[in-house]
Amino acid sequence: MCSPEVAKVVRERIHKEGVPNLSRRNFLKLGGTAAASGAVASVFGVAAPALAQSTEGQVVDLSHVFGTDIPTYLLDEKPKRETYVTVENDGFYIQRWTYTEHAGTHVDIPAHFVADGETVDNYPAELLIGPGIVIDISAKAAENADAALEVADIEAWEAANGEIPAGAIVFLYSAWDAKWDDAEAFRNADADGVQHYPGFSAEAATFLLENRDIRGIGVDTLSLDIGASTTFDVHVSILSAGKFGIEGVANLAAIKDHVPATIFVGVPRWEAGSGGPARLLALI
């Protein structure tokens, strides 16, 4: 609800600009939150549609719960935690965590693979919001753990939905997130320690960079590249282009039929970071 103080500012601003008779009663008749948002936007110089959109739709959490038993790319990356202080003993509760930047649902920033690449503390905030689209390769992933999202998958998606919008975050959905609670199955390593799970092909990443205006890509597995990759071509090409990658994404099935969803990438802004665990949200 719009507070009395905000309502007062809005009335004064509108009256000053030549729209008389906006009493409190008439202001409330504007039609609730969305209309009030438009009025507030005119005062504070924010686009009304952005404010109105934030009050509508459903928020979907695309993040897994961060815990000590989550799957990690390297076996020794397992997070650890301990109780630092407690309400009973100290009056407030804090945990101490030890983990790498690339654990859980997390973001890869250019510095992760690029020497002198942009670090997370300097990465432009405006690039961490954008339209999200989901390309479903779950059928072929069910048959082949090494399946990759190919250019043909992008073309098929666009034939059904139209061209990928400018500023998009392109997600691969393989249904791999269903394995999250079983770290061994999620890593899916063979006898030689080689992991097997879906990712983007190098050709698909190149196509998106050269032919579409994307901000980043995301996967529901542990790597932007297929798990068996040894050259990490997708990481190198995406991050070298100043884009970001998101790994370990959850709940993509809930947004894959909403074109596009609005994605908010919440990543810690820590000093010289190569990325970090993320609270990833979608508004549909």
C-alpha positions as CSV (number, residue, x, y, z in Angstrom):
1,M,0.0,0.0,0.0
2,C,1.2,3.5,-0.8
3,S,2.1,5.3,2.5
4,P,0.5,8.7,3.4
5,E,3.9,10.4,3.0
6,V,4.4,9.0,-0.6
7,A,0.8,9.9,-1.4
8,K,1.4,13.5,-0.2
9,V,4.5,13.8,-2.4
10,V,2.6,12.5,-5.4
11,R,-0.3,14.9,-4.9
12,E,2.0,17.9,-4.5
13,R,4.1,16.9,-7.6
14,I,1.0,16.3,-9.8
15,H,-0.7,19.4,-8.6
16,K,2.4,21.5,-9.2
17,E,2.5,20.2,-12.8
18,G,-1.0,21.2,-13.5
19,V,-3.3,18.3,-12.7
20,P,-5.7,19.8,-10.0
21,N,-8.2,18.2,-7.7
22,L,-6.1,15.1,-6.8
23,S,-7.5,14.7,-3.3
24,R,-6.5,11.7,-1.2
25,R,-9.8,10.1,-2.0
26,N,-9.3,10.6,-5.7
27,F,-5.7,9.3,-5.5
28,L,-6.9,6.1,-3.9
29,K,-9.4,5.8,-6.8
30,L,-6.4,5.5,-9.2
31,G,-6.9,1.8,-8.9
32,G,-4.6,0.2,-6.3
33,T,-1.0,-0.8,-6.3
34,A,-0.3,-0.8,-10.1
35,A,-1.8,2.7,-10.6
36,A,-0.1,4.0,-7.5
37,S,3.2,2.6,-8.8
38,G,2.7,4.6,-12.0
39,A,2.1,7.8,-10.0
40,V,5.1,7.2,-7.8
41,A,7.2,6.5,-10.9
42,S,6.4,9.9,-12.3
43,V,7.7,11.5,-9.1
44,F,10.9,9.6,-8.8
45,G,11.8,9.3,-12.5
46,V,11.4,5.5,-12.7
47,A,9.7,3.9,-15.7
48,A,6.1,3.0,-14.6
49,P,6.0,-0.4,-16.4
50,A,9.0,-1.6,-14.4
51,L,7.4,-0.7,-11.1
52,A,4.0,-2.1,-12.1
53,Q,5.6,-5.4,-13.2
54,S,7.2,-5.9,-9.9
55,T,3.8,-6.0,-8.2
56,E,2.4,-8.7,-10.5
57,G,3.2,-12.3,-11.4
58,Q,4.7,-15.2,-9.5
59,V,8.3,-15.3,-8.1
60,V,10.0,-18.6,-8.8
61,D,13.2,-19.5,-6.8
62,L,15.8,-21.0,-9.2
63,S,18.3,-21.6,-6.4
64,H,19.0,-24.8,-4.5
65,V,19.4,-24.7,-0.8
66,F,23.1,-24.2,0.1
67,G,24.3,-26.9,2.4
68,T,27.2,-29.1,3.5
69,D,26.1,-32.1,1.4
70,I,25.6,-30.3,-2.0
71,P,27.2,-31.7,-5.1
72,T,30.4,-29.9,-6.1
73,Y,32.6,-30.0,-9.2
74,L,35.7,-30.8,-7.1
75,L,35.3,-33.3,-4.3
76,D,37.2,-31.2,-1.9
77,E,34.9,-28.2,-2.4
78,K,32.3,-29.4,0.0
79,P,31.1,-26.5,2.2
80,K,31.7,-26.6,5.9
81,R,29.8,-24.8,8.6
82,E,29.9,-24.3,12.4
83,T,27.9,-22.3,14.9
84,Y,29.8,-19.1,15.7
85,V,27.5,-17.6,18.3
86,T,24.0,-18.5,19.6
87,V,20.9,-16.7,20.9
88,E,21.1,-18.7,24.1
89,N,24.7,-17.9,24.9
90,D,25.3,-14.6,23.1
91,G,22.0,-13.0,22.4
92,F,22.1,-13.5,18.6
93,Y,22.8,-16.3,16.1
94,I,25.6,-16.5,13.5
95,Q,27.2,-19.3,11.5
96,R,30.7,-19.5,10.1
97,W,30.9,-21.0,6.7
98,T,33.9,-22.2,4.7
99,Y,33.3,-22.8,0.9
100,T,34.6,-21.9,-2.5
101,E,33.1,-19.2,-4.7
102,H,31.8,-21.9,-7.1
103,A,29.6,-24.0,-4.9
104,G,25.8,-24.4,-4.9
105,T,23.7,-22.4,-7.4
106,H,26.4,-19.9,-8.4
107,V,27.6,-17.4,-10.9
108,D,30.8,-17.5,-13.0
109,I,32.1,-14.0,-13.7
110,P,34.8,-13.4,-16.4
111,A,37.7,-13.5,-14.0
112,H,36.9,-17.2,-13.3
113,F,38.5,-18.1,-16.6
114,V,40.1,-14.9,-17.9
115,A,43.3,-13.4,-16.6
116,D,42.6,-9.8,-15.6
117,G,38.9,-10.4,-16.4
118,E,36.2,-8.4,-14.7
119,T,35.6,-9.4,-11.1
120,V,32.3,-9.6,-9.4
121,D,32.8,-6.4,-7.3
122,N,33.1,-4.4,-10.6
123,Y,30.6,-6.3,-12.7
124,P,27.9,-4.0,-13.9
125,A,24.7,-4.5,-11.8
126,E,22.4,-3.7,-14.7
127,L,23.7,-6.8,-16.5
128,L,22.4,-9.0,-13.7
129,I,18.8,-8.6,-14.6
130,G,17.3,-9.7,-17.9
131,P,14.7,-11.7,-19.8
132,G,15.3,-15.4,-19.3
133,I,14.4,-18.2,-21.8
134,V,14.7,-21.9,-21.3
135,I,15.7,-24.4,-24.0
136,D,14.5,-27.9,-23.0
137,I,16.9,-30.7,-23.9
138,S,15.7,-33.1,-21.2
139,A,14.5,-35.8,-23.7
140,K,17.9,-36.3,-25.2
141,A,19.6,-35.8,-21.8
142,A,17.6,-38.8,-20.5
143,E,19.1,-40.9,-23.3
144,N,22.6,-39.5,-23.2
145,A,24.3,-38.0,-20.1
146,D,26.8,-36.3,-22.4
147,A,24.1,-34.5,-24.5
148,A,24.8,-30.9,-25.4
149,L,22.6,-28.0,-26.3
150,E,23.3,-27.5,-30.0
151,V,22.7,-24.7,-32.5
152,A,19.8,-26.9,-33.8
153,D,18.1,-26.7,-30.4
154,I,18.3,-22.9,-30.4
155,E,16.9,-22.8,-33.9
156,A,14.0,-25.1,-32.9
157,W,13.2,-23.0,-29.9
158,E,13.2,-19.8,-32.0
159,A,11.0,-21.5,-34.6
160,A,8.4,-22.0,-31.9
161,N,8.9,-18.9,-29.8
162,G,10.5,-16.2,-31.9
163,E,14.0,-14.9,-31.8
164,I,15.8,-14.8,-28.4
165,P,15.2,-11.3,-27.0
166,A,18.0,-8.8,-26.6
167,G,19.7,-8.9,-23.2
168,A,18.6,-12.5,-22.6
169,I,19.9,-15.1,-20.2
170,V,19.7,-18.4,-22.0
171,F,19.1,-21.5,-19.8
172,L,19.6,-25.1,-20.7
173,Y,17.1,-27.4,-19.0
174,S,18.1,-31.0,-18.9
175,A,16.1,-32.1,-15.8
176,W,19.4,-32.8,-14.1
177,D,18.3,-30.8,-11.0
178,A,16.1,-33.7,-9.9
179,K,19.4,-35.5,-8.9
180,W,20.6,-32.6,-6.7
181,D,19.9,-34.4,-3.4
182,D,22.2,-37.3,-4.5
183,A,25.6,-35.7,-4.9
184,E,27.2,-38.8,-6.5
185,A,24.4,-39.1,-9.1
186,F,24.6,-35.4,-9.8
187,R,28.4,-35.6,-10.5
188,N,27.9,-38.8,-12.3
189,A,31.6,-39.6,-12.4
190,D,32.8,-42.8,-14.1
191,A,35.6,-45.2,-12.9
192,D,38.2,-42.7,-14.2
193,G,36.7,-39.8,-12.3
194,V,35.3,-38.2,-15.5
195,Q,32.0,-36.5,-14.9
196,H,29.0,-37.0,-17.3
197,Y,26.2,-34.5,-17.5
198,P,24.8,-32.1,-20.2
199,G,26.0,-28.6,-21.0
200,F,26.2,-26.2,-23.9
201,S,28.2,-27.1,-27.0
202,A,31.0,-24.8,-28.1
203,E,29.1,-24.1,-31.3
204,A,25.9,-23.1,-29.5
205,A,27.9,-20.7,-27.3
206,T,29.6,-19.2,-30.3
207,F,26.2,-18.8,-32.1
208,L,24.7,-17.0,-29.2
209,L,27.7,-14.6,-28.9
210,E,27.9,-13.8,-32.6
211,N,24.2,-13.8,-33.5
212,R,22.2,-12.9,-30.4
213,D,22.5,-10.2,-27.8
214,I,22.8,-12.3,-24.6
215,R,23.9,-11.3,-21.1
216,G,24.7,-14.8,-20.0
217,I,23.8,-18.5,-20.0
218,G,22.8,-21.0,-17.3
219,V,22.6,-24.7,-16.7
220,D,21.0,-27.1,-14.2
221,T,24.2,-29.1,-14.0
222,L,27.7,-28.4,-12.5
223,S,29.2,-26.9,-15.6
224,L,28.4,-24.7,-18.6
225,D,30.3,-27.3,-20.7
226,I,29.4,-30.9,-20.7
227,G,30.8,-32.7,-17.7
228,A,33.3,-34.7,-19.7
229,S,34.9,-31.6,-21.2
230,T,38.6,-31.1,-20.7
231,T,39.0,-27.9,-22.7
232,F,36.1,-25.8,-21.2
233,D,35.5,-24.1,-24.5
234,V,32.1,-22.7,-23.5
235,H,33.4,-21.2,-20.3
236,V,36.3,-19.6,-22.2
237,S,34.1,-18.2,-25.0
238,I,31.3,-16.9,-22.8
239,L,33.5,-15.4,-20.0
240,S,36.0,-14.0,-22.5
241,A,33.1,-12.1,-24.1
242,G,32.4,-10.4,-20.8
243,K,29.2,-12.5,-20.2
244,F,28.4,-14.6,-17.2
245,G,27.4,-18.2,-16.6
246,I,25.1,-19.7,-13.9
247,E,25.5,-23.3,-12.8
248,G,23.4,-25.5,-10.6
249,V,20.1,-23.8,-11.5
250,A,17.0,-25.2,-9.9
251,N,13.3,-25.3,-11.0
252,L,13.7,-24.4,-14.6
253,A,10.7,-26.6,-15.4
254,A,8.6,-24.0,-13.6
255,I,9.5,-21.2,-16.0
256,K,10.3,-22.9,-19.3
257,D,6.9,-22.3,-20.7
258,H,6.9,-18.6,-19.7
259,V,8.6,-16.6,-22.5
260,P,10.4,-14.7,-21.3
261,A,10.6,-14.7,-17.6
262,T,12.4,-11.8,-15.8
263,I,15.6,-13.1,-14.1
264,F,17.3,-11.4,-11.1
265,V,20.8,-12.7,-10.4
266,G,21.8,-12.0,-6.8
267,V,25.5,-12.6,-6.3
268,P,27.7,-11.4,-3.5
269,R,29.8,-8.3,-4.4
270,W,33.0,-9.4,-2.7
271,E,36.4,-8.1,-3.4
272,A,38.2,-9.5,-6.5
273,G,35.6,-12.3,-6.7
274,S,35.4,-14.7,-9.6
275,G,31.8,-15.3,-9.0
276,G,29.8,-16.6,-6.0
277,P,26.8,-18.5,-4.7
278,A,23.6,-16.9,-6.0
279,R,20.0,-16.4,-5.0
280,L,18.5,-16.6,-8.5
281,L,14.9,-15.5,-8.9
282,A,12.5,-15.5,-11.8
283,L,9.4,-13.3,-12.2
284,I,6.8,-14.9,-14.4
